[in-house]
C-alpha cells in the first residue's frame, strides 16, 4: 500500500528538498482557482534562483500534475513513476490529502515532496 503524501506549504522548504535530490509533485487539483501550472512553475523556479538552486519543471498533462527536480540530482525515472502511481492511487480511492507540516517523507525509497 502506498505511503501517505504530504503537503508542504513553504516554497523555501520545497526548494531545499529539491536541492537535496527530491522531487516536488504538484497535482493540478491543488492549484488555487486563479493560478495555473505555469504560475506554480514560475514560483518554484524564482525561489530556486533566490536560493541558488537550478530547478527543472515538467508538466505531465496525462497525470494532471507538474513536478520540479534538481537536474544535477534528479530522482530516477522509476522513482518518479512510482511517485506518480502513488498519487494516482490516492485519486482513485478518493483519499482526501490533508495539509501537514511534516515535510520530507522517503517511504518506499521514493523521493517526493508535494506542495
DSSP file (Angstrom, degrees, kcal/mol; ACC not computed):
  #  RESIDUE AA STRUCTURE BP1 BP2  ACC     N-H-->O    O-->H-N    N-H-->O    O-->H-N    TCO  KAPPA ALPHA  PHI   PSI    X-CA   Y-CA   Z-CA
    1    1 A X              0   0    0      0, 0.0    85,-0.0     0, 0.0     0, 0.0   0.000 360.0 360.0 360.0 138.3    0.0    0.0    0.0
    2    2 A X        -     0   0    0      1,-0.1     2,-0.1    84,-0.1     3,-0.1  -0.225 360.0-115.8 -63.7 154.2    1.3    3.4   -0.8
    3    3 A X        -     0   0    0      1,-0.1    -1,-0.1   104,-0.1     2,-0.1  -0.466  43.7 -81.9 -83.3 162.0    2.6    5.7    1.9
    4    4 A X        -     0   0    0     -2,-0.1     2,-0.3     1,-0.1   103,-0.2  -0.354  37.5-136.2 -66.4 142.8    0.9    9.0    2.7
    5    5 A X        -     0   0    0     81,-0.1     2,-0.4    -3,-0.1    93,-0.2  -0.745  22.4-155.2 -90.3 147.9    1.7   12.0    0.6
    6    6 A X        -     0   0    0     -2,-0.3   108,-1.2    97,-0.2     2,-0.3  -0.952   8.7-131.7-128.4 146.3    2.2   15.2    2.5
    7    7 A X  B     -ab  99 114A   0     91,-0.5    93,-0.6    -2,-0.4     2,-0.4  -0.714  12.4-162.6 -91.9 145.0    1.8   18.9    1.5
    8    8 A X        -     0   0    0    106,-1.9    93,-0.1    -2,-0.3    95,-0.1  -0.995   2.4-169.8-125.1 123.4    4.5   21.4    2.3
    9    9 A X        +     0   0    0     -2,-0.4     2,-0.7    91,-0.3    -1,-0.1   0.755  62.0  85.8 -86.4 -25.0    3.3   25.0    2.1
   10   10 A X    >>  -     0   0    0      1,-0.2     4,-1.7     2,-0.0     3,-0.6  -0.682  61.2-158.2 -85.7 112.5    6.6   26.8    2.4
   11   11 A X  H 3> S+     0   0    0     -2,-0.7     4,-2.5     1,-0.2     5,-0.2   0.808  92.5  61.4 -59.6 -29.0    8.3   27.2   -1.1
   12   12 A X  H 3> S+     0   0    0      1,-0.2     4,-2.2     2,-0.2    -1,-0.2   0.915 104.3  47.8 -62.9 -42.1   11.7   27.6    0.6
   13   13 A X  H <> S+     0   0    0     -3,-0.6     4,-2.1     2,-0.2    -1,-0.2   0.874 110.5  52.9 -65.2 -36.9   11.4   24.1    2.1
   14   14 A X  H  X S+     0   0    0     -4,-1.7     4,-2.4     2,-0.2    -2,-0.2   0.940 110.1  46.7 -62.9 -47.4   10.4   22.7   -1.3
   15   15 A X  H  X S+     0   0    0     -4,-2.5     4,-2.4     1,-0.2    -2,-0.2   0.888 110.2  53.2 -64.8 -38.9   13.4   24.3   -2.9
   16   16 A X  H  X S+     0   0    0     -4,-2.2     4,-1.2     1,-0.2    -1,-0.2   0.905 110.3  48.0 -61.8 -40.2   15.7   23.0   -0.2
   17   17 A X  H  <>S+     0   0    0     -4,-2.1     5,-2.2     2,-0.2     3,-0.3   0.899 110.3  51.1 -66.6 -40.8   14.3   19.5   -0.7
   18   18 A X  H ><5S+     0   0    0     -4,-2.4     3,-1.8     1,-0.2    52,-0.4   0.894 104.9  57.6 -63.2 -39.5   14.8   19.7   -4.5
   19   19 A X  H 3<5S+     0   0    0     -4,-2.4    -1,-0.2     1,-0.3    -2,-0.2   0.846 104.1  53.1 -58.2 -34.0   18.4   20.8   -3.9
   20   20 A X  T 3<5S-     0   0    0     -4,-1.2    -1,-0.3    -3,-0.3    -2,-0.2   0.410 130.2 -93.0 -84.8   1.9   18.9   17.5   -2.0
   21   21 A X  T < 5S+     0   0    0     -3,-1.8    -3,-0.2     1,-0.3     2,-0.2   0.562  83.0 129.5 101.5   9.1   17.6   15.5   -4.9
   22   22 A X      < -     0   0    0     -5,-2.2     2,-0.4    -6,-0.1    48,-0.4  -0.495  52.5-124.6 -89.1 165.8   13.9   15.1   -4.0
   23   23 A X        -     0   0    0     -2,-0.2    90,-1.2    46,-0.1     2,-0.6  -0.879   8.6-141.7-110.4 144.1   11.1   15.8   -6.4
   24   24 A X  E     -Dc  68 113A   0     44,-2.3    44,-1.9    -2,-0.4     2,-0.4  -0.929  18.1-163.2-103.7 116.4    8.2   18.2   -5.8
   25   25 A X  E     -Dc  67 114A   0     88,-2.3    90,-1.3    -2,-0.6     2,-0.4  -0.834   5.8-172.4 -97.8 135.8    5.0   16.9   -7.2
   26   26 A X  E     -D   66   0A   0     40,-3.1    40,-2.0    -2,-0.4     2,-0.2  -0.853  11.9-151.6-131.7  99.2    2.1   19.3   -7.6
   27   27 A X  E >   -D   65   0A   0     -2,-0.4     3,-1.9    38,-0.2     4,-0.3  -0.462  20.2-129.7 -66.1 137.8   -1.3   17.9   -8.6
   28   28 A X  G >  S+     0   0    0     36,-2.7     3,-1.4     1,-0.3    -1,-0.1   0.741 103.3  68.9 -65.4 -22.4   -3.2   20.4  -10.6
   29   29 A X  G 3  S+     0   0    0     35,-0.4    -1,-0.3     1,-0.3    36,-0.1   0.682  93.9  59.8 -70.7 -13.1   -6.3   20.0   -8.4
   30   30 A X  G <  S+     0   0    0     -3,-1.9    -1,-0.3     2,-0.1    -2,-0.2   0.554  81.4 109.7 -85.8  -8.8   -4.3   21.6   -5.6
   31   31 A X  S <  S-     0   0    0     -3,-1.4     6,-0.1    -4,-0.3     5,-0.0  -0.416  78.2-111.8 -68.1 139.5   -3.9   24.8   -7.6
   32   32 A X    >   -     0   0    0      1,-0.1     3,-1.9    -2,-0.1    -1,-0.1  -0.342  33.5-106.6 -62.9 155.5   -5.8   27.8   -6.4
   33   33 A X  T 3  S+     0   0    0      1,-0.3    -1,-0.1    -3,-0.1    -2,-0.1   0.780 118.7  48.9 -58.0 -28.9   -8.6   28.8   -8.9
   34   34 A X  T 3  S+     0   0    0      2,-0.0     2,-0.3     0, 0.0    -1,-0.3   0.370 104.5  70.1 -95.3   5.7   -6.7   31.9  -10.1
   35   35 A X    <   -     0   0    0     -3,-1.9     2,-0.2     4,-0.0    -4,-0.0  -0.898  59.9-161.1-123.2 153.0   -3.4   30.1  -10.8
   36   36 A X    >>  -     0   0    0     -2,-0.3     4,-1.8    -5,-0.0     3,-0.5  -0.675  41.9 -89.5-120.4 178.3   -2.2   27.6  -13.3
   37   37 A X  H 3> S+     0   0    0      1,-0.2     4,-2.4    -2,-0.2     5,-0.2   0.843 125.2  55.5 -58.7 -35.0    0.6   25.1  -13.6
   38   38 A X  H 3> S+     0   0    0      2,-0.2     4,-2.4     1,-0.2    -1,-0.2   0.857 104.8  53.4 -67.5 -33.2    2.9   27.7  -15.3
   39   39 A X  H <> S+     0   0    0     -3,-0.5     4,-2.2     2,-0.2    -2,-0.2   0.922 109.8  47.7 -64.7 -43.6    2.3   30.0  -12.3
   40   40 A X  H  X S+     0   0    0     -4,-1.8     4,-2.4     2,-0.2    -2,-0.2   0.933 111.8  50.2 -61.6 -45.3    3.4   27.3   -9.9
   41   41 A X  H  X S+     0   0    0     -4,-2.4     4,-2.7     1,-0.2     5,-0.2   0.915 110.0  50.3 -59.7 -44.1    6.5   26.6  -12.1
   42   42 A X  H  X S+     0   0    0     -4,-2.4     4,-2.4     1,-0.2    -1,-0.2   0.913 110.3  50.5 -60.8 -42.6    7.4   30.3  -12.2
   43   43 A X  H  X S+     0   0    0     -4,-2.2     4,-2.4     2,-0.2    -2,-0.2   0.930 113.0  44.8 -62.1 -46.7    7.1   30.5   -8.4
   44   44 A X  H  X S+     0   0    0     -4,-2.4     4,-2.4     2,-0.2    -2,-0.2   0.912 114.2  48.3 -66.8 -42.9    9.3   27.4   -7.8
   45   45 A X  H  X S+     0   0    0     -4,-2.7     4,-2.4    -5,-0.2    -1,-0.2   0.892 111.0  52.1 -64.8 -38.8   12.0   28.5  -10.3
   46   46 A X  H  X S+     0   0    0     -4,-2.4     4,-2.2    -5,-0.2    -2,-0.2   0.938 111.1  45.8 -62.8 -47.0   12.0   32.0   -8.8
   47   47 A X  H  X S+     0   0    0     -4,-2.4     4,-1.8     1,-0.2    -2,-0.2   0.892 111.6  54.0 -62.1 -38.3   12.6   30.6   -5.3
   48   48 A X  H  <>S+     0   0    0     -4,-2.4     5,-3.4     1,-0.2    -2,-0.2   0.911 107.8  49.5 -60.6 -42.8   15.2   28.3   -6.7
   49   49 A X  H ><5S+     0   0    0     -4,-2.4     3,-1.2     3,-0.2    -2,-0.2   0.915 109.7  51.0 -62.3 -43.6   17.0   31.3   -8.3
   50   50 A X  H 3<5S+     0   0    0     -4,-2.2    -1,-0.2     1,-0.3    -2,-0.2   0.833 116.3  41.2 -63.2 -31.9   16.9   33.2   -5.0
   51   51 A X  T 3<5S-     0   0    0     -4,-1.8    -1,-0.3    -5,-0.2    -2,-0.2   0.245 115.3-113.7-101.3  12.2   18.4   30.1   -3.2
   52   52 A X  T < 5 +     0   0    0     -3,-1.2     2,-0.5     1,-0.2    -3,-0.2   0.892  69.7 138.9  58.8  44.7   20.9   29.4   -5.9
   53   53 A X      < -     0   0    0     -5,-3.4     2,-0.4    -8,-0.2    -1,-0.2  -0.982  51.5-134.9-120.8 124.9   19.3   26.0   -6.9
   54   54 A X        -     0   0    0     -2,-0.5     2,-0.4    -3,-0.1    17,-0.2  -0.665  30.4-171.6 -76.8 126.9   18.9   25.0  -10.5
   55   55 A X        -     0   0    0     -2,-0.4     2,-0.4    15,-0.2    15,-0.2  -0.979  15.4-162.6-128.9 131.5   15.4   23.7  -11.0
   56   56 A X  E     -E   69   0A   0     13,-3.1    13,-2.6    -2,-0.4     2,-0.4  -0.927  11.6-159.7-109.3 137.9   13.8   21.9  -13.9
   57   57 A X  E     -E   68   0A   0     -2,-0.4     2,-0.4    11,-0.2    11,-0.2  -0.952   7.7-173.8-121.4 135.7   10.0   21.7  -14.2
   58   58 A X  E     -E   67   0A   0      9,-2.7     9,-2.7    -2,-0.4     2,-0.5  -0.973  13.2-149.1-124.9 143.8    7.9   19.3  -16.2
   59   59 A X  E     -E   66   0A   0     -2,-0.4     2,-0.7     7,-0.2     7,-0.2  -0.955   6.8-164.0-111.4 128.0    4.2   19.3  -16.7
   60   60 A X  E >>> -E   65   0A   0      5,-3.2     5,-1.6    -2,-0.5     3,-0.8  -0.839   7.1-177.7-115.3  93.1    2.5   15.9  -17.3
   61   61 A X  G >45S+     0   0    0     -2,-0.7     3,-0.8     1,-0.2    -1,-0.2   0.851  79.8  62.8 -60.9 -36.0   -0.9   16.6  -18.7
   62   62 A X  G 345S+     0   0    0      1,-0.3    -1,-0.2     2,-0.1    -2,-0.0   0.865 115.3  32.1 -58.1 -36.6   -1.8   12.8  -18.7
   63   63 A X  G <45S-     0   0    0     -3,-0.8    -1,-0.3     2,-0.2    -2,-0.2   0.358 107.2-125.4-101.8   3.6   -1.4   12.7  -14.9
   64   64 A X  T <<5S+     0   0    0     -3,-0.8   -36,-2.7    -4,-0.6   -35,-0.4   0.928  72.2 105.3  52.1  52.0   -2.7   16.3  -14.3
   65   65 A X  E   < -DE  27  60A   0     -5,-1.6    -5,-3.2   -38,-0.3     2,-0.3  -0.983  57.0-143.9-152.5 162.5    0.4   17.3  -12.4
   66   66 A X  E     -DE  26  59A   0    -40,-2.0   -40,-3.1    -2,-0.3     2,-0.3  -0.929  17.4-165.4-122.5 151.7    3.7   19.2  -12.5
   67   67 A X  E     -DE  25  58A   0     -9,-2.7    -9,-2.7    -2,-0.3     2,-0.4  -0.993   6.8-155.3-139.7 152.2    6.9   18.2  -11.0
   68   68 A X  E     +DE  24  57A   0    -44,-1.9   -44,-2.3    -2,-0.3     2,-0.3  -0.967  18.0 170.0-125.7 139.7   10.2   20.0  -10.2
   69   69 A X  E     - E   0  56A   0    -13,-2.6   -13,-3.1    -2,-0.4     2,-0.8  -0.933  41.4-107.7-141.5 163.6   13.6   18.5   -9.8
   70   70 A X    >   -     0   0    0    -52,-0.4     3,-1.8   -48,-0.4   -15,-0.2  -0.875  29.8-148.4 -88.9 111.7   17.2   19.4   -9.5
   71   71 A X  G >  S+     0   0    0     -2,-0.8     3,-0.6     1,-0.3    -1,-0.1   0.793  96.1  54.6 -56.5 -28.4   18.7   18.4  -12.9
   72   72 A X  G 3  S+     0   0    0    -18,-0.2    -1,-0.3     1,-0.2   -53,-0.0   0.727 125.4  22.0 -76.6 -20.8   22.0   17.6  -11.3
   73   73 A X  G <  S+     0   0    0     -3,-1.8    -1,-0.2   -55,-0.1    -3,-0.2  -0.150  85.7 161.2-137.4  40.0   20.5   15.3   -8.7
   74   74 A X    <   -     0   0    0     -3,-0.6   -52,-0.1    -5,-0.1     3,-0.1  -0.324  43.5-108.9 -68.1 143.8   17.1   14.2  -10.2
   75   75 A X        -     0   0    0      1,-0.1    -1,-0.1    36,-0.1   -53,-0.1  -0.276  46.8 -90.9 -61.5 158.4   15.4   11.1   -8.9
   76   76 A X     >  -     0   0    0      1,-0.1     4,-2.3     4,-0.0     5,-0.2  -0.248  31.6-111.4 -67.8 161.2   15.4    8.1  -11.3
   77   77 A X  H  > S+     0   0    0      1,-0.2     4,-2.6     2,-0.2     5,-0.2   0.867 120.1  55.9 -60.5 -35.7   12.6    7.7  -13.8
   78   78 A X  H  > S+     0   0    0      2,-0.2     4,-2.3     1,-0.2    -1,-0.2   0.916 107.1  48.2 -64.1 -42.8   11.5    4.6  -11.8
   79   79 A X  H  > S+     0   0    0      2,-0.2     4,-2.3     1,-0.2    -2,-0.2   0.909 112.7  48.4 -63.8 -41.3   11.2    6.7   -8.6
   80   80 A X  H  X S+     0   0    0     -4,-2.3     4,-2.5     2,-0.2    -2,-0.2   0.909 110.3  51.4 -65.6 -40.7    9.2    9.4  -10.4
   81   81 A X  H  X S+     0   0    0     -4,-2.6     4,-2.3     1,-0.2    -2,-0.2   0.904 110.7  49.0 -62.6 -40.9    6.9    6.7  -12.0
   82   82 A X  H  X S+     0   0    0     -4,-2.3     4,-2.4     2,-0.2    -2,-0.2   0.908 110.6  50.0 -65.1 -41.5    6.3    5.2   -8.5
   83   83 A X  H  X S+     0   0    0     -4,-2.3     4,-2.0     2,-0.2    -2,-0.2   0.907 112.4  46.9 -64.4 -40.9    5.5    8.6   -7.0
   84   84 A X  H  X S+     0   0    0     -4,-2.5     4,-2.3     2,-0.2    -1,-0.2   0.882 111.4  51.7 -68.1 -37.2    3.1    9.4   -9.8
   85   85 A X  H  X S+     0   0    0     -4,-2.3     4,-2.1     2,-0.2    -2,-0.2   0.885 108.1  52.6 -65.2 -37.8    1.4    6.0   -9.4
   86   86 A X  H  X S+     0   0    0     -4,-2.4     4,-1.9     2,-0.2    -2,-0.2   0.920 108.8  49.4 -63.6 -42.9    1.1    6.6   -5.7
   87   87 A X  H  X S+     0   0    0     -4,-2.0     4,-2.0     1,-0.2    -2,-0.2   0.920 109.8  51.5 -61.5 -43.1   -0.7    9.9   -6.4
   88   88 A X  H  X S+     0   0    0     -4,-2.3     4,-2.8     1,-0.2    -1,-0.2   0.870 105.3  57.0 -61.6 -36.9   -3.0    8.2   -8.9
   89   89 A X  H  X S+     0   0    0     -4,-2.1     4,-2.1     1,-0.2    -1,-0.2   0.936 107.6  47.2 -59.2 -46.5   -3.8    5.6   -6.2
   90   90 A X  H  <>S+     0   0    0     -4,-1.9     5,-2.0     1,-0.2     4,-0.5   0.873 112.6  49.5 -65.3 -36.1   -5.0    8.3   -3.8
   91   91 A X  H ><5S+     0   0    0     -4,-2.0     3,-0.8     3,-0.2    -1,-0.2   0.923 110.1  51.5 -66.0 -42.3   -7.0    9.9   -6.6
   92   92 A X  H 3<5S+     0   0    0     -4,-2.8    -2,-0.2     1,-0.2    -1,-0.2   0.865 113.4  42.6 -64.4 -37.7   -8.6    6.6   -7.5
   93   93 A X  T 3<5S-     0   0    0     -4,-2.1    -1,-0.2    -5,-0.2    -2,-0.2   0.449 110.9-119.3 -90.8   1.1   -9.7    5.8   -3.9
   94   94 A X  T < 5 +     0   0    0     -3,-0.8     2,-0.3    -4,-0.5    -3,-0.2   0.784  48.0 173.6  71.0  26.3  -10.9    9.3   -3.3
   95   95 A X      < -     0   0    0     -5,-2.0     2,-0.7    -6,-0.2    -1,-0.2  -0.518  28.2-136.4 -70.3 128.0   -8.4    9.9   -0.5
   96   96 A X        -     0   0    0     -2,-0.3     2,-0.4     1,-0.0    -1,-0.1  -0.785  15.9-139.0 -88.2 115.6   -8.5   13.4    0.8
   97   97 A X        -     0   0    0     -2,-0.7     2,-0.4   -91,-0.0   -91,-0.1  -0.615  17.3-147.5 -77.8 125.2   -4.9   14.6    1.3
   98   98 A X        -     0   0    0     -2,-0.4   -91,-0.5   -93,-0.2     2,-0.0  -0.743  18.0-110.6 -96.2 138.8   -4.7   16.7    4.5
   99   99 A X  B     +a    7   0A   0     -2,-0.4     2,-0.3   -93,-0.1   -91,-0.1  -0.367  45.2 171.8 -62.7 144.8   -2.3   19.6    4.8
  100  100 A X        -     0   0    0    -93,-0.6   -91,-0.3     2,-0.2   -94,-0.0  -0.981  43.3-132.9-150.7 158.4    0.5   18.9    7.3
  101  101 A X  S    S+     0   0    0     -2,-0.3     2,-0.2   -93,-0.1    -1,-0.1   0.550  74.8 110.6 -90.6  -9.0    3.8   20.4    8.4
  102  102 A X        -     0   0    0      1,-0.1    -2,-0.2   -94,-0.0     3,-0.1  -0.503  51.2-174.9 -64.9 131.1    5.6   17.1    8.1
  103  103 A X        +     0   0    0     -2,-0.2     2,-0.9     1,-0.2    11,-0.2   0.915  46.0  31.6 -99.7 -79.0    7.9   17.7    5.2
  104  104 A X        +     0   0    0      9,-0.1     2,-0.4     2,-0.0    -1,-0.2  -0.734  55.8 177.5-104.9 102.9   10.1   15.1    3.6
  105  105 A X        -     0   0    0     -2,-0.9     7,-0.7     7,-0.5   -99,-0.1  -0.820  11.9-175.3 -99.4 139.3    9.0   11.5    3.6
  106  106 A X    >   +     0   0    0     -2,-0.4     3,-1.5     5,-0.1     5,-0.1  -0.138  25.5 155.7-122.8  37.4   11.1    8.9    2.0
  107  107 A X  G >  S+     0   0    0      1,-0.3     3,-1.8     2,-0.2  -104,-0.1  -0.339  71.3  13.3 -63.1 145.5    8.8    5.9    2.4
  108  108 A X  G 3  S-     0   0    0      1,-0.3    -1,-0.3  -106,-0.1     3,-0.1   0.712 123.0 -83.1  59.9  21.9    9.3    3.1   -0.2
  109  109 A X  G <  S+     0   0    0     -3,-1.5     2,-0.7     1,-0.2    -1,-0.3   0.767  94.8 136.3  55.9  27.0   12.6    4.8   -1.1
  110  110 A X    <   -     0   0    0     -3,-1.8     2,-0.4   -28,-0.1    -1,-0.2  -0.903  50.7-141.8-107.3 108.6   10.6    7.2   -3.4
  111  111 A X        +     0   0    0     -2,-0.7     2,-0.3    -5,-0.1    -5,-0.1  -0.534  40.5 145.6 -70.2 126.5   11.7   10.8   -3.1
  112  112 A X        -     0   0    0     -7,-0.7    -7,-0.5    -2,-0.4     2,-0.3  -0.988  27.6-177.6-158.6 153.4    8.7   13.0   -3.2
  113  113 A X  E     - c   0  24A   0    -90,-1.2   -88,-2.3    -2,-0.3     2,-0.5  -0.911  14.9-154.2-153.0 123.3    7.5   16.3   -1.8
  114  114 A X  E      bc   7  25A   0   -108,-1.2  -106,-1.9    -2,-0.3   -88,-0.2  -0.854 360.0 360.0-105.4 134.9    4.1   17.7   -2.5
  115  115 A X              0   0    0    -90,-1.3  -108,-0.2    -2,-0.5   -89,-0.1   0.468 360.0 360.0 -78.6 360.0    3.4   21.4   -2.3
